[in-house]
């Protein structure tokens, strides 16, 4: 980390960090390193919340936060840096207020932006280490590549349902994220937390591990997760560890680097096509609006409204008259749809149902269409009495 440490702690700081100061691995020298350090948190969400809180409590002098979202009720189950009064407020403003209340001596720097290939390197240059609290593959690969190019450690974490992962990538002699995952999974193969859910406590566990690794890197103490990939199963309350070796053929950190500048990570991960939309992407002719659906339901038109969400989502809210067949079961249940030519398919937001429409059309259901915006659009524009999740 940087060498420009302050000359001394104030009396108030000595009192605040007294439990650190009597730990031999920290002491006065270590606490001054923490005070001089600059850590950047990517995201003020599930992982970013415990990371930022514990780094501030530990006395990390400058904590940067990158985010551009606002606080939603659905965040409060796990994003503990925010409270109910913060709903509708900028996550950056909410996080800064909470961190300043926790430790006024910490400088909280907010970056109201979406991290991109255009701004990442300039932003990372201002910090000693990067803590990745993102929840999507394009940003994970972006953070990794930017950390390697900028020479900044990447304190990695991810969560899904009851499972979490943590590691430290992109150090001088250690592997990077691409050494372990050279290619992203196919789009849609791994559902997001918004689609698959997450135990609210899980990001607290993983985020705390990330904060611990960040503090150890700053102190230069202990054995870090460099070269180790930690897996946590909350249902079994079990940790496992995988060894990760630096790949000499890695295009980013290997011996013959081919990725020396940041690329289009949305395209790299298949989120946006490299060429004009192919037949695999539903177009306007394959979509129905919620207003059209409402009109057809009111007229009692003979069509099938197919819900491809999971049963637990169906229990939360449903559109009247819908029939549930989860997307994962759809190919094995085509026989139940025989004779139903006119089908409108919906999910939560329109992503899974878009995949279902292509499966149906490939199976011969040529008139299957996707409900644009899913049940969330239905709630927003047709029936606001239904609960949102």
VOGU-3710 file (C-alpha; in Angstrom, 3 decimals, decimal comma):
1> xxxxxxxxxx> 0,000/0,000/0,000  1,052/3,627/-0,047  3,873/4,807/2,210  2,570/8,311/2,910  1,241/7,438/6,387  0,121/10,124/8,825  2,588/10,923/11,587  0,261/10,021/14,417  -3,225/9,106/15,514  -5,318/11,609/17,416
11> xxxxxxxxxx> -6,302/10,813/21,004  -9,827/10,117/19,791  -8,515/7,692/17,163  -6,370/5,926/19,765  -9,491/5,388/21,852  -11,539/4,293/18,840  -8,981/1,783/17,566  -7,652/0,647/20,941  -8,588/-3,006/20,314  -6,557/-2,880/17,108
21> xxxxxxxxxx> -3,608/-1,179/18,730  -3,085/-3,972/21,250  -3,085/-6,659/18,549  0,564/-7,340/17,627  -0,247/-7,823/13,924  -1,842/-4,356/13,795  -0,456/-2,050/16,465  0,238/1,624/15,886  2,119/0,999/12,647  -0,688/-1,068/11,183
31> xxxxxxxxxx> -3,372/1,398/12,185  -1,452/4,167/10,465  -1,309/1,996/7,337  -5,077/1,621/7,509  -5,505/5,360/7,905  -3,333/6,016/4,859  -5,032/3,384/2,698  -7,522/4,027/-0,090  -10,021/1,262/-0,893  -12,636/1,327/-3,658
41> xxxxxxxxxx> -15,890/-0,615/-3,276  -17,673/-1,477/-6,509  -21,312/-1,329/-5,464  -23,179/-0,307/-2,317  -25,411/-3,359/-2,304  -25,404/-6,728/-0,567  -21,637/-7,229/-0,547  -20,679/-3,572/-0,570  -22,686/-2,884/2,584  -20,691/-5,042/5,058
51> xxxxxxxxxx> -17,443/-4,311/3,230  -17,844/-0,536/3,511  -19,108/-0,694/7,089  -16,221/-2,817/8,337  -13,578/-0,899/6,405  -14,907/2,333/7,893  -15,017/0,817/11,377  -11,446/-0,436/10,921  -10,247/3,064/10,074  -9,420/2,749/6,379
61> xxxxxxxxxx> -8,752/6,404/5,642  -10,414/6,757/2,233  -13,298/4,598/1,070  -14,553/5,113/-2,456  -17,927/3,730/-3,523  -19,154/3,284/-7,098  -22,908/3,007/-7,604  -25,713/4,653/-9,577  -28,816/2,992/-8,106  -31,427/4,062/-5,562
71> xxxxxxxxxx> -32,550/2,177/-2,473  -35,513/-0,137/-3,021  -37,574/-2,053/-0,469  -36,231/-5,320/-1,911  -32,691/-4,219/-0,974  -33,363/-3,990/2,767  -33,377/-7,771/3,331  -29,600/-7,848/2,850  -28,125/-4,386/2,118  -27,612/-3,437/5,747
81> xxxxxxxxxx> -25,963/-0,089/5,096  -29,415/1,269/4,108  -32,581/1,669/6,178  -36,284/1,985/5,546  -36,170/5,831/5,541  -33,620/5,594/2,691  -36,019/3,948/0,225  -35,997/6,037/-2,958  -32,762/7,738/-1,950  -29,464/7,407/-3,800
91> xxxxxxxxxx> -27,511/4,445/-2,469  -24,382/6,585/-2,483  -25,977/9,273/-0,315  -27,440/6,670/2,025  -24,122/4,822/2,355  -22,122/8,013/2,901  -24,485/9,157/5,665  -24,226/5,788/7,426  -20,446/5,563/7,132  -19,927/9,145/8,329
101> xxxxxxxxxx> -22,119/8,373/11,336  -20,085/5,244/12,057  -16,689/6,900/11,696  -16,506/10,645/10,942  -12,733/10,514/10,479  -13,038/8,360/7,343  -13,202/10,154/3,988  -16,065/8,641/1,967  -15,741/9,440/-1,742  -18,795/8,701/-3,884
111> xxxxxxxxxx> -18,675/7,983/-7,609  -22,145/8,262/-9,131  -21,571/6,264/-12,292  -21,815/2,891/-13,947  -18,338/1,372/-14,087  -17,277/1,067/-17,711  -14,283/0,425/-19,948  -14,032/4,177/-20,402  -13,764/5,159/-16,721  -12,405/2,128/-14,843
121> xxxxxxxxxx> -8,659/2,639/-15,276  -8,764/6,316/-14,373  -10,846/5,562/-11,312  -8,766/2,607/-10,136  -5,594/4,682/-10,332  -6,822/6,703/-7,341  -6,997/3,672/-5,014  -4,742/1,011/-3,485  -7,115/-1,930/-3,831  -10,487/-2,741/-5,349
131> xxxxxxxxxx> -13,281/-4,677/-3,614  -15,647/-6,227/-6,147  -19,241/-6,284/-4,911  -20,872/-6,633/-8,320  -23,563/-9,128/-9,299  -23,071/-9,574/-13,046  -20,443/-11,137/-15,285  -19,646/-8,179/-17,564  -18,645/-6,022/-14,587  -16,706/-8,862/-12,931
141> xxxxxxxxxx> -14,570/-9,332/-16,033  -14,205/-5,570/-16,374  -13,057/-5,224/-12,750  -10,618/-8,104/-13,147  -9,015/-6,828/-16,345  -8,827/-3,265/-15,062  -7,192/-4,473/-11,828  -4,565/-6,458/-13,748  -3,792/-3,565/-16,110  -3,736/-1,026/-13,263
151> xxxxxxxxxx> -1,784/-3,288/-10,920  -4,420/-3,229/-8,163  -5,497/-6,239/-6,048  -9,041/-7,437/-6,736  -10,812/-8,601/-3,560  -13,514/-10,763/-5,090  -16,828/-12,030/-3,732  -20,052/-13,414/-5,157  -23,313/-14,770/-3,757  -26,307/-16,809/-4,915
161> xxxxxxxxxx> -29,106/-18,318/-2,835  -27,186/-20,110/-0,032  -23,740/-20,183/-1,631  -20,904/-17,677/-1,579  -17,401/-17,368/-3,004  -14,400/-15,245/-2,108  -10,831/-14,838/-3,309  -8,122/-12,282/-4,047  -7,159/-11,876/-7,688  -4,809/-9,760/-9,772
171> xxxxxxxxxx> -1,888/-9,501/-7,373  1,625/-9,409/-8,812  2,361/-13,145/-8,538  -1,152/-14,520/-8,117  -3,836/-15,581/-10,582  -6,562/-13,345/-11,911  -10,260/-14,086/-12,288  -9,727/-15,149/-15,893  -7,152/-17,755/-14,845  -10,033/-19,579/-13,156
181> xxxxxxxxxx> -12,866/-18,533/-15,469  -11,375/-17,877/-18,934  -14,799/-17,520/-20,524  -18,109/-16,297/-19,103  -21,025/-18,741/-18,947  -23,620/-18,546/-21,726  -26,063/-15,669/-21,167  -28,902/-16,707/-18,886  -27,297/-19,963/-17,712  -26,545/-18,551/-14,266
191> xxxxxxxxxx> -29,557/-16,628/-12,911  -29,013/-13,379/-11,069  -29,979/-12,893/-7,437  -33,028/-10,994/-8,691  -34,114/-14,148/-10,515  -32,870/-16,868/-8,177  -32,905/-15,123/-4,811  -30,347/-14,988/-2,026  -30,379/-15,599/1,724  -30,166/-12,126/3,239
201> xxxxxxxxxx> -27,431/-13,112/5,694  -25,156/-14,608/3,023  -23,700/-11,313/1,694  -22,908/-10,417/5,299  -20,708/-13,504/5,579  -19,009/-13,085/2,200  -18,702/-9,303/2,480  -17,081/-9,694/5,886  -14,580/-12,121/4,357  -13,819/-9,538/1,654
211> xxxxxxxxxx> -13,340/-6,792/4,237  -11,015/-9,086/6,205  -8,914/-9,763/3,109  -8,766/-6,063/2,286  -7,536/-5,188/5,773  -4,934/-7,981/5,660  -3,647/-6,725/2,314  -3,306/-3,214/3,712  -1,514/-4,470/6,815  0,605/-6,996/4,923
221> xxxxxxxxxx> -0,402/-9,520/7,569  -1,423/-13,152/7,544  -2,070/-15,521/4,646  -4,396/-14,035/2,050  -6,759/-15,772/-0,356  -4,344/-15,196/-3,247  -4,259/-18,509/-5,112  -7,159/-19,855/-3,077  -10,854/-19,857/-3,952  -13,066/-20,079/-0,882
231> xxxxxxxxxx> -16,533/-21,647/-1,214  -19,192/-21,243/1,474  -22,383/-23,298/1,726  -24,696/-21,692/4,276  -27,181/-24,581/4,235  -24,488/-27,044/5,279  -22,482/-24,396/7,164  -19,376/-25,605/5,434  -16,342/-23,958/3,866  -14,328/-25,570/1,069
241> xxxxxxxxxx> -11,205/-24,326/-0,647  -9,906/-24,724/-4,178  -6,368/-23,988/-5,306  -6,095/-21,527/-8,194  -2,866/-21,309/-10,143  -1,722/-18,478/-12,346  -2,322/-19,523/-15,942  0,763/-18,770/-18,069  -1,539/-18,653/-21,114  -4,036/-16,249/-19,539
251> xxxxxxxxxx> -4,721/-13,488/-22,083  -4,802/-10,855/-19,326  -2,103/-11,752/-16,788  -0,177/-14,539/-18,560  3,264/-14,590/-20,113  1,998/-13,466/-23,508  -0,756/-10,983/-22,787  -3,195/-10,311/-25,596  -5,631/-8,195/-23,567  -3,773/-4,982/-22,818
261> xxxxxxxxxx> -6,716/-2,605/-22,869  -10,320/-2,790/-21,717  -12,872/-4,202/-24,144  -16,653/-4,268/-24,577  -17,581/-6,597/-21,706  -21,288/-6,673/-22,487  -20,395/-8,118/-25,876  -17,704/-10,392/-24,386  -20,291/-11,928/-22,048  -22,914/-12,170/-24,768
271> xxxxxxxxxx> -25,264/-9,691/-23,115  -25,403/-7,632/-26,308  -24,818/-9,242/-29,711  -21,746/-8,384/-31,767  -23,928/-8,094/-34,847  -27,576/-7,155/-35,423  -29,980/-9,199/-33,318  -30,203/-12,796/-34,460  -33,147/-15,112/-34,465  -32,229/-16,098/-30,923
281> xxxxxxxxxx> -33,392/-12,721/-29,638  -37,146/-12,037/-29,540  -38,141/-9,022/-31,622  -41,152/-6,682/-31,493  -43,328/-9,135/-33,442  -42,772/-11,731/-30,738  -43,886/-9,436/-27,901  -47,160/-8,434/-26,315  -47,693/-5,433/-24,046  -49,437/-5,638/-20,691
291> xxxxxxxxxx> -52,156/-3,354/-22,056  -52,823/-5,805/-24,875  -52,902/-8,652/-22,380  -55,411/-6,813/-20,195  -57,693/-6,187/-23,192  -57,555/-9,832/-24,232  -58,263/-11,040/-20,698  -61,233/-8,680/-20,406  -62,580/-9,968/-23,739  -62,004/-13,555/-22,570
301> xxxxxxxxxx> -60,115/-14,348/-25,768  -59,143/-18,010/-26,212  -55,394/-17,952/-25,541  -52,998/-19,430/-22,989  -51,200/-17,182/-20,498  -48,104/-19,160/-19,538  -46,072/-18,240/-16,443  -42,514/-19,651/-16,552  -41,376/-18,419/-13,124  -40,639/-20,685/-10,174
311> xxxxxxxxxx> -43,436/-21,969/-7,870  -42,299/-19,769/-4,972  -42,591/-16,704/-7,211  -46,056/-17,797/-8,333  -47,081/-17,862/-4,668  -46,044/-14,228/-4,201  -48,189/-12,843/-7,009  -49,763/-13,979/-10,242  -51,759/-12,652/-13,180  -55,300/-14,061/-13,081
321> xxxxxxxxxx> -55,778/-16,985/-15,447  -52,086/-17,789/-15,812  -50,808/-21,378/-15,937  -47,482/-22,178/-14,270  -44,802/-24,241/-16,002  -41,306/-23,255/-14,785  -38,797/-22,584/-17,553  -36,596/-25,494/-16,446  -39,524/-27,911/-16,884  -40,883/-26,474/-20,119
331> xxxxxxxxxx> -39,100/-28,740/-22,680  -40,353/-31,861/-20,915  -43,921/-30,555/-20,725  -44,550/-29,449/-24,313  -47,196/-32,180/-24,586  -49,392/-30,261/-22,123  -49,523/-27,381/-24,598  -50,582/-29,346/-27,659  -53,407/-27,622/-29,499  -52,658/-24,271/-27,835
341> xxxxxxxxxx> -51,418/-22,131/-30,692  -51,980/-18,672/-29,200  -49,655/-18,395/-26,184  -48,463/-15,337/-24,234  -45,538/-16,150/-21,966  -44,418/-14,130/-18,956  -41,898/-14,218/-16,120  -40,802/-11,550/-13,650  -39,260/-9,057/-16,085  -39,322/-10,672/-19,526
351> xxxxxxxxxx> -35,889/-12,322/-19,696  -36,773/-15,918/-18,873  -39,996/-15,724/-20,829  -38,012/-14,538/-23,853  -36,010/-17,775/-23,690  -39,228/-19,738/-23,247  -40,714/-18,155/-26,372  -37,740/-19,304/-28,445  -38,012/-22,815/-27,029  -41,703/-22,861/-27,866
361> xxxxxxxxxx> -41,226/-21,481/-31,367  -38,462/-24,001/-32,068  -40,869/-26,728/-30,928  -43,518/-25,582/-33,393  -45,568/-23,154/-31,292  -45,114/-20,388/-33,837  -47,599/-17,955/-32,273  -45,930/-17,882/-28,829  -45,158/-14,330/-27,715  -43,312/-12,770/-24,810
371> xxxxxxxxxx> -45,016/-10,384/-22,363  -42,787/-7,320/-22,473  -41,637/-6,318/-18,989  -43,185/-9,372/-17,342  -45,331/-9,280/-14,252  -43,441/-6,227/-12,990  -44,815/-4,235/-15,929  -48,276/-5,665/-15,201  -48,034/-4,403/-11,610  -46,707/-1,001/-12,666
381> xxxxxxxxx> -49,284/-0,314/-15,367  -52,296/-2,554/-14,770  -52,697/-3,841/-11,204  -50,737/-1,996/-8,511  -52,475/-3,996/-5,757  -50,185/-6,957/-6,417  -47,016/-7,105/-4,314  -43,694/-6,427/-6,061  -40,665/-8,576/-5,326
//
